[in-house]
Amino acid sequence: MSKKFIPVNNPVMDGNEKAYVLDCLESSWISSSGKYLDRFEEAFAEFCNVKYAVACSNGTAALHLALLALGLEPGDEVLIPDLTFIATANAVTYCGGTPVFVDIEPETWNIDPELIEGKISSRTKGIIVVHFRGHPADMDPILKVAGRHGLFVIEDAAQSHGAEYKGRMTGSLGNIGTFSFFGNKIVTAGEGGMIVTNDESCAKKMRLLKNQGMENVKRYWHPVVGFNYRLTNVAAAIGLAQLEKIASQIDGRTAVASWYQEYFQKVPGFRWQGDKESSNRVWFLFTLVVEKEIRSIRDGLIPYLLENGIDSRPVYYPLHSLPIFPERSGAQSYPVAEYISERGVNLPTWAGMTREDVVYIGDKIVDYLRR
Ligand SMILES: Cc1ncc(COP(=O)(O)O)c(C=O)c1O
Protein backbone atom coordinates (compact mmCIF):
# COMPACT_ATOMS: atom_id res chain seq x y z
CA MET A 1 0.00 0.00 0.00
CA SER A 2 1.30 3.48 -0.82
CA LYS A 3 2.08 5.83 2.06
CA LYS A 4 -0.47 8.42 1.03
CA PHE A 5 -3.88 7.95 2.65
CA ILE A 6 -6.91 10.09 1.85
CA PRO A 7 -9.90 9.37 4.12
CA VAL A 8 -13.48 9.77 2.88
CA ASN A 9 -13.95 12.42 5.51
CA ASN A 10 -11.75 14.27 7.94
CA PRO A 11 -13.51 16.59 10.38
CA VAL A 12 -11.66 19.89 10.71
CA MET A 13 -11.32 21.02 14.35
CA ASP A 14 -9.55 24.34 13.88
CA GLY A 15 -12.08 26.67 15.53
CA ASN A 16 -13.30 26.96 19.13
CA GLU A 17 -13.83 23.21 19.57
CA LYS A 18 -10.91 22.69 21.94
CA ALA A 19 -11.57 25.81 24.05
CA TYR A 20 -15.28 25.01 24.47
CA VAL A 21 -14.64 21.35 25.37
CA LEU A 22 -11.96 22.37 27.87
CA ASP A 23 -14.45 24.79 29.40
CA CYS A 24 -16.90 21.88 29.86
CA LEU A 25 -14.22 19.74 31.48
CA GLU A 26 -12.94 22.48 33.75
CA SER A 27 -16.44 23.48 34.85
CA SER A 28 -17.62 19.82 35.17
CA TRP A 29 -20.63 20.53 32.91
CA ILE A 30 -20.17 17.38 30.87
CA SER A 31 -23.63 15.81 30.93
CA SER A 32 -26.97 16.65 29.35
CA SER A 33 -27.47 20.22 30.52
CA GLY A 34 -25.28 23.27 30.33
CA LYS A 35 -24.69 26.51 28.50
CA TYR A 36 -23.36 24.95 25.29
CA LEU A 37 -26.58 23.00 24.82
CA ASP A 38 -28.58 26.22 25.17
CA ARG A 39 -26.23 28.17 22.91
CA PHE A 40 -26.13 25.42 20.28
CA GLU A 41 -29.93 25.19 20.14
CA GLU A 42 -30.28 28.99 19.92
CA ALA A 43 -27.61 29.31 17.25
CA PHE A 44 -29.07 26.45 15.22
CA ALA A 45 -32.60 27.87 15.33
CA GLU A 46 -31.22 31.22 14.15
CA PHE A 47 -29.15 29.56 11.44
CA CYS A 48 -32.23 27.76 10.07
CA ASN A 49 -34.47 30.76 10.68
CA VAL A 50 -36.99 28.76 12.72
CA LYS A 51 -38.57 29.32 16.13
CA TYR A 52 -37.48 26.10 17.86
CA ALA A 53 -34.45 23.82 17.81
CA VAL A 54 -34.26 20.76 20.05
CA ALA A 55 -30.91 19.01 20.47
CA CYS A 56 -30.88 15.21 20.73
CA SER A 57 -28.50 12.28 20.70
CA ASN A 58 -28.30 11.64 16.94
CA GLY A 59 -30.06 12.08 13.61
CA THR A 60 -31.94 8.78 13.91
CA ALA A 61 -33.38 9.81 17.29
CA ALA A 62 -34.29 13.16 15.71
CA LEU A 63 -36.34 11.36 13.03
CA HIS A 64 -37.97 9.09 15.61
CA LEU A 65 -38.96 12.05 17.81
CA ALA A 66 -40.28 13.97 14.80
CA LEU A 67 -42.52 11.07 13.74
CA LEU A 68 -43.84 10.60 17.29
CA ALA A 69 -44.53 14.33 17.63
CA LEU A 70 -46.51 14.24 14.39
CA GLY A 71 -48.56 11.34 15.73
CA LEU A 72 -47.38 8.39 13.64
CA GLU A 73 -49.08 5.22 14.83
CA PRO A 74 -48.69 1.49 14.16
CA GLY A 75 -50.07 0.60 10.73
CA ASP A 76 -49.47 4.07 9.27
CA GLU A 77 -47.46 4.47 6.08
CA VAL A 78 -44.77 7.06 5.37
CA LEU A 79 -43.34 7.70 1.90
CA ILE A 80 -39.55 7.88 1.73
CA PRO A 81 -37.01 7.80 -1.09
CA ASP A 82 -35.73 4.35 -2.06
CA LEU A 83 -32.15 5.59 -1.93
CA THR A 84 -31.23 6.92 1.50
CA PHE A 85 -29.41 5.86 4.64
CA ILE A 86 -31.29 3.17 6.57
CA ALA A 87 -32.04 5.53 9.49
CA THR A 88 -34.80 7.24 7.47
CA ALA A 89 -36.67 3.94 7.18
CA ASN A 90 -35.78 2.64 10.65
CA ALA A 91 -37.39 5.61 12.38
CA VAL A 92 -40.71 4.76 10.68
CA THR A 93 -40.36 1.11 11.71
CA TYR A 94 -39.62 2.08 15.35
CA CYS A 95 -43.11 3.66 15.45
CA GLY A 96 -44.74 0.50 14.06
CA GLY A 97 -45.22 2.25 10.73
CA THR A 98 -44.42 1.04 7.24
CA PRO A 99 -41.94 2.89 5.03
CA VAL A 100 -43.19 3.01 1.44
CA PHE A 101 -40.43 3.54 -1.07
CA VAL A 102 -40.51 6.03 -3.93
CA ASP A 103 -37.91 6.10 -6.71
CA ILE A 104 -35.59 9.07 -7.09
CA GLU A 105 -35.17 11.73 -9.78
CA PRO A 106 -32.51 10.88 -12.40
CA GLU A 107 -30.86 14.30 -12.09
CA THR A 108 -30.87 15.19 -8.38
CA TRP A 109 -31.26 11.68 -6.88
CA ASN A 110 -33.93 13.05 -4.55
CA ILE A 111 -37.44 11.63 -4.07
CA ASP A 112 -39.26 12.07 -7.39
CA PRO A 113 -42.25 14.38 -6.74
CA GLU A 114 -44.06 13.01 -9.80
CA LEU A 115 -44.12 9.49 -8.33
CA ILE A 116 -45.45 10.46 -4.91
CA GLU A 117 -49.16 10.61 -5.62
CA GLY A 118 -49.18 7.08 -7.05
CA LYS A 119 -47.85 5.72 -3.74
CA ILE A 120 -50.39 7.37 -1.45
CA SER A 121 -52.93 5.03 0.18
CA SER A 122 -55.64 5.49 2.80
CA ARG A 123 -52.98 4.65 5.43
CA THR A 124 -50.40 7.23 4.31
CA LYS A 125 -49.71 9.81 7.01
CA GLY A 126 -46.67 11.63 5.74
CA ILE A 127 -43.58 12.01 3.59
CA ILE A 128 -39.94 12.14 4.67
CA VAL A 129 -37.80 13.87 2.07
CA VAL A 130 -34.02 13.49 2.24
CA HIS A 131 -31.88 16.29 0.83
CA PHE A 132 -29.53 13.74 -0.68
CA ARG A 133 -25.81 14.55 -0.54
CA GLY A 134 -26.70 18.18 0.23
CA HIS A 135 -28.94 18.81 -2.80
CA PRO A 136 -32.37 20.08 -1.70
CA ALA A 137 -35.36 17.99 -2.73
CA ASP A 138 -37.89 19.82 -4.88
CA MET A 139 -40.03 21.04 -1.99
CA ASP A 140 -42.76 23.05 -3.79
CA PRO A 141 -44.45 20.13 -5.58
CA ILE A 142 -43.88 17.88 -2.55
CA LEU A 143 -45.53 20.35 -0.16
CA LYS A 144 -48.37 20.81 -2.65
CA VAL A 145 -49.19 17.11 -2.91
CA ALA A 146 -48.83 16.73 0.88
CA GLY A 147 -51.26 19.63 1.38
CA ARG A 148 -53.79 18.08 -1.03
CA HIS A 149 -53.77 14.80 0.93
CA GLY A 150 -53.34 16.18 4.48
CA LEU A 151 -49.89 14.59 4.94
CA PHE A 152 -47.06 15.84 7.13
CA VAL A 153 -43.64 16.52 5.63
CA ILE A 154 -40.42 15.84 7.54
CA GLU A 155 -37.16 16.98 5.99
CA ASP A 156 -34.29 14.63 6.75
CA ALA A 157 -31.55 17.24 6.47
CA ALA A 158 -28.80 15.01 7.90
CA GLN A 159 -26.69 15.69 4.80
CA SER A 160 -27.70 19.25 3.95
CA HIS A 161 -26.61 21.69 6.68
CA GLY A 162 -26.70 25.12 5.09
CA ALA A 163 -28.32 24.13 1.78
CA GLU A 164 -31.13 26.40 0.60
CA TYR A 165 -34.25 25.83 -1.47
CA LYS A 166 -35.54 29.05 -3.06
CA GLY A 167 -33.70 31.09 -0.42
CA ARG A 168 -34.92 29.09 2.58
CA MET A 169 -32.80 26.74 4.67
CA THR A 170 -33.39 23.04 4.23
CA GLY A 171 -35.02 21.77 7.39
CA SER A 172 -37.24 24.84 7.70
CA LEU A 173 -39.69 24.15 4.87
CA GLY A 174 -41.74 21.17 6.11
CA ASN A 175 -43.43 20.51 9.46
CA ILE A 176 -40.18 19.40 11.07
CA GLY A 177 -36.54 19.22 9.92
CA THR A 178 -33.97 16.79 11.36
CA PHE A 179 -30.18 16.98 11.34
CA SER A 180 -27.31 14.63 12.19
CA PHE A 181 -23.93 15.62 13.62
CA PHE A 182 -22.20 12.29 13.02
CA GLY A 183 -18.45 12.54 12.34
CA ASN A 184 -18.73 12.80 8.54
CA LYS A 185 -21.35 15.56 8.51
CA ILE A 186 -20.80 19.20 7.45
CA VAL A 187 -21.31 20.16 11.10
CA THR A 188 -20.24 17.41 13.49
CA ALA A 189 -20.42 16.91 17.23
CA GLY A 190 -18.93 13.41 17.10
CA GLU A 191 -22.48 12.09 17.44
CA GLY A 192 -25.55 14.26 17.81
CA GLY A 193 -28.80 15.46 16.30
CA MET A 194 -31.07 18.50 16.08
CA ILE A 195 -34.76 18.89 15.31
CA VAL A 196 -36.08 22.21 14.01
CA THR A 197 -39.66 23.41 13.70
CA ASN A 198 -41.94 26.43 13.90
CA ASP A 199 -44.63 24.35 15.62
CA GLU A 200 -44.57 25.02 19.36
CA SER A 201 -46.62 21.98 20.31
CA CYS A 202 -44.31 19.65 18.32
CA ALA A 203 -41.24 21.24 19.91
CA LYS A 204 -42.71 20.72 23.39
CA LYS A 205 -43.59 17.08 22.66
CA MET A 206 -40.12 16.33 21.31
CA ARG A 207 -38.45 17.91 24.36
CA LEU A 208 -40.65 15.80 26.66
CA LEU A 209 -40.03 12.57 24.73
CA LYS A 210 -36.27 12.97 24.47
CA ASN A 211 -35.95 13.28 28.26
CA GLN A 212 -37.69 10.07 29.41
CA GLY A 213 -41.11 11.72 29.06
CA MET A 214 -40.43 13.75 32.19
CA GLU A 215 -42.27 17.03 32.68
CA ASN A 216 -40.03 20.04 32.76
CA VAL A 217 -41.49 21.62 35.88
CA LYS A 218 -42.54 18.50 37.78
CA ARG A 219 -39.45 16.34 38.30
CA TYR A 220 -39.96 12.55 38.00
CA TRP A 221 -43.50 13.03 36.72
CA HIS A 222 -43.90 11.07 33.46
CA PRO A 223 -47.16 11.61 31.56
CA VAL A 224 -45.84 9.59 28.58
CA VAL A 225 -43.27 6.87 27.90
CA GLY A 226 -40.18 8.67 26.66
CA PHE A 227 -36.59 7.92 25.72
CA ASN A 228 -33.12 8.94 26.73
CA TYR A 229 -32.29 10.78 23.52
CA ARG A 230 -30.38 13.62 25.21
CA LEU A 231 -27.25 15.29 23.79
CA THR A 232 -24.34 16.11 26.11
CA ASN A 233 -23.00 19.59 26.79
CA VAL A 234 -19.58 18.38 25.53
CA ALA A 235 -21.01 17.31 22.18
CA ALA A 236 -22.98 20.57 21.95
CA ALA A 237 -19.73 22.49 22.62
CA ILE A 238 -18.11 20.81 19.60
CA GLY A 239 -21.26 21.31 17.50
CA LEU A 240 -21.47 25.01 18.35
CA ALA A 241 -17.80 25.59 17.45
CA GLN A 242 -18.41 23.74 14.17
CA LEU A 243 -21.52 25.77 13.38
CA GLU A 244 -19.58 29.01 13.91
CA LYS A 245 -17.38 28.19 10.92
CA ILE A 246 -19.84 26.32 8.71
CA ALA A 247 -19.26 28.74 5.82
CA SER A 248 -15.62 27.67 5.46
CA GLN A 249 -16.59 23.98 5.62
CA ILE A 250 -19.22 24.43 2.91
CA ASP A 251 -16.80 26.43 0.73
CA GLY A 252 -14.03 23.86 1.19
CA ARG A 253 -16.28 20.96 0.16
CA THR A 254 -17.70 22.95 -2.77
CA ALA A 255 -14.16 23.54 -4.04
CA VAL A 256 -13.41 19.80 -3.84
CA ALA A 257 -16.63 18.95 -5.73
CA SER A 258 -15.77 21.52 -8.42
CA TRP A 259 -12.28 19.99 -8.86
CA TYR A 260 -13.84 16.52 -9.28
CA GLN A 261 -16.22 17.92 -11.90
CA GLU A 262 -13.41 19.72 -13.70
CA TYR A 263 -11.42 16.46 -13.81
CA PHE A 264 -14.20 14.09 -14.87
CA GLN A 265 -15.70 16.48 -17.43
CA LYS A 266 -12.67 15.71 -19.55
CA VAL A 267 -13.10 11.93 -19.38
CA PRO A 268 -16.15 10.26 -20.98
CA GLY A 269 -18.24 7.72 -19.06
CA PHE A 270 -18.86 9.49 -15.76
CA ARG A 271 -21.70 11.45 -14.25
CA TRP A 272 -22.62 12.99 -10.91
CA GLN A 273 -25.57 14.58 -9.17
CA GLY A 274 -27.05 17.39 -11.29
CA ASP A 275 -28.17 20.78 -10.06
CA LYS A 276 -31.63 22.32 -10.03
CA GLU A 277 -31.72 26.08 -10.47
CA SER A 278 -34.10 26.50 -7.53
CA SER A 279 -31.43 25.21 -5.17
CA ASN A 280 -28.34 26.52 -3.51
CA ARG A 281 -26.87 23.15 -2.69
CA VAL A 282 -24.00 22.11 -0.42
CA TRP A 283 -21.68 19.14 -0.98
CA PHE A 284 -21.88 16.56 1.78
CA LEU A 285 -20.23 13.96 -0.46
CA PHE A 286 -19.19 13.81 -4.08
CA THR A 287 -20.63 10.61 -5.52
CA LEU A 288 -19.21 9.61 -8.89
CA VAL A 289 -21.28 7.38 -11.14
CA VAL A 290 -19.07 5.17 -13.27
CA GLU A 291 -21.27 4.51 -16.27
CA LYS A 292 -19.05 1.99 -17.99
CA GLU A 293 -18.26 -0.08 -14.91
CA ILE A 294 -19.07 -3.70 -15.71
CA ARG A 295 -17.87 -5.26 -12.47
CA SER A 296 -19.40 -4.33 -9.16
CA ILE A 297 -18.04 -1.07 -7.76
CA ARG A 298 -17.95 -2.80 -4.39
CA ASP A 299 -15.78 -5.68 -5.64
CA GLY A 300 -13.59 -3.81 -8.08
CA LEU A 301 -12.99 -0.10 -7.86
CA ILE A 302 -13.29 0.39 -4.09
CA PRO A 303 -10.60 -2.20 -3.13
CA TYR A 304 -8.35 -0.88 -5.92
CA LEU A 305 -8.60 2.68 -4.59
CA LEU A 306 -7.84 1.47 -1.07
CA GLU A 307 -4.68 -0.29 -2.31
CA ASN A 308 -3.67 3.16 -3.52
CA GLY A 309 -4.38 4.91 -0.24
CA ILE A 310 -7.81 6.27 -1.19
CA ASP A 311 -10.75 5.55 1.06
CA SER A 312 -14.13 5.46 -0.66
CA ARG A 313 -17.60 4.05 -0.02
CA PRO A 314 -20.29 2.39 -2.08
CA VAL A 315 -23.66 4.10 -2.35
CA TYR A 316 -26.41 2.57 -0.17
CA TYR A 317 -28.30 -0.45 -1.46
CA PRO A 318 -31.81 0.58 -2.55
CA LEU A 319 -33.97 0.11 0.54
CA HIS A 320 -36.51 -2.13 -1.23
CA SER A 321 -33.75 -4.69 -1.83
CA LEU A 322 -32.76 -5.12 1.84
CA PRO A 323 -33.53 -8.35 3.73
CA ILE A 324 -35.45 -6.41 6.40
CA PHE A 325 -38.06 -5.59 3.75
CA PRO A 326 -38.54 -9.04 2.15
CA GLU A 327 -42.05 -8.31 0.94
CA ARG A 328 -40.86 -5.31 -1.07
CA SER A 329 -38.07 -6.91 -3.10
CA GLY A 330 -39.08 -7.53 -6.71
CA ALA A 331 -42.59 -6.22 -6.18
CA GLN A 332 -41.96 -2.93 -7.96
CA SER A 333 -39.17 -1.39 -9.93
CA TYR A 334 -36.94 1.45 -8.80
CA PRO A 335 -34.68 1.83 -11.84
CA VAL A 336 -33.00 5.10 -10.91
CA ALA A 337 -32.15 4.09 -7.34
CA GLU A 338 -30.80 0.77 -8.64
CA TYR A 339 -28.66 2.43 -11.31
CA ILE A 340 -27.07 4.95 -8.93
CA SER A 341 -26.55 2.30 -6.24
CA GLU A 342 -24.83 -0.12 -8.62
CA ARG A 343 -22.52 2.38 -10.27
CA GLY A 344 -21.97 5.06 -7.63
CA VAL A 345 -18.89 5.51 -5.48
CA ASN A 346 -18.55 8.13 -2.73
CA LEU A 347 -15.18 9.83 -3.04
CA PRO A 348 -13.26 11.70 -0.33
CA THR A 349 -14.95 15.09 0.21
CA TRP A 350 -13.80 17.40 3.00
CA ALA A 351 -12.54 20.91 3.46
CA GLY A 352 -8.76 20.79 3.53
CA MET A 353 -8.31 18.44 0.57
CA THR A 354 -6.18 19.84 -2.23
CA ARG A 355 -6.61 19.95 -5.99
CA GLU A 356 -3.62 17.57 -6.16
CA ASP A 357 -5.51 15.05 -3.99
CA VAL A 358 -8.45 15.19 -6.39
CA VAL A 359 -6.23 14.76 -9.45
CA TYR A 360 -4.49 11.79 -7.78
CA ILE A 361 -7.89 10.17 -7.06
CA GLY A 362 -9.11 10.91 -10.61
CA ASP A 363 -5.94 9.41 -12.14
CA LYS A 364 -6.31 6.22 -10.08
CA ILE A 365 -9.95 5.80 -11.14
CA VAL A 366 -9.02 6.25 -14.81
CA ASP A 367 -6.07 3.82 -14.41
CA TYR A 368 -8.37 1.22 -12.91
CA LEU A 369 -10.90 1.46 -15.75
CA ARG A 370 -8.13 1.15 -18.35
CA ARG A 371 -6.84 -2.10 -16.84
C1 LIG B 1 -29.95 10.79 5.35
C2 LIG B 1 -29.60 10.42 6.76
N1 LIG B 1 -30.59 10.32 7.66
C3 LIG B 1 -30.33 10.02 8.95
C4 LIG B 1 -29.06 9.77 9.39
C5 LIG B 1 -28.85 9.33 10.80
O1 LIG B 1 -28.05 10.14 11.54
P1 LIG B 1 -27.24 9.58 12.81
O2 LIG B 1 -26.13 8.74 12.28
O3 LIG B 1 -26.77 10.81 13.49
O4 LIG B 1 -28.19 8.78 13.63
C6 LIG B 1 -27.99 9.89 8.48
C7 LIG B 1 -26.61 9.66 8.93
O5 LIG B 1 -25.73 9.37 8.20
C8 LIG B 1 -28.27 10.20 7.13
O6 LIG B 1 -27.30 10.32 6.22
The ligand as a Gaussian input file, in Angstrom:
#p B3LYP/6-31G(d) Opt

LIG

0 1
 C      -29.948000      10.791000       5.353000
 C      -29.602000      10.424000       6.762000
 N      -30.591000      10.318000       7.662000
 C      -30.328000      10.016000       8.945000
 C      -29.058000       9.773000       9.389000
 C      -28.851000       9.326000      10.800000
 O      -28.051000      10.145000      11.541000
 P      -27.236000       9.576000      12.808000
 O      -26.129000       8.739000      12.280000
 O      -26.772000      10.808000      13.491000
 O      -28.193000       8.785000      13.630000
 C      -27.989000       9.888000       8.483000
 C      -26.615000       9.655000       8.935000
 O      -25.725000       9.365000       8.196000
 C      -28.273000      10.204000       7.133000
 O      -27.305000      10.320000       6.221000

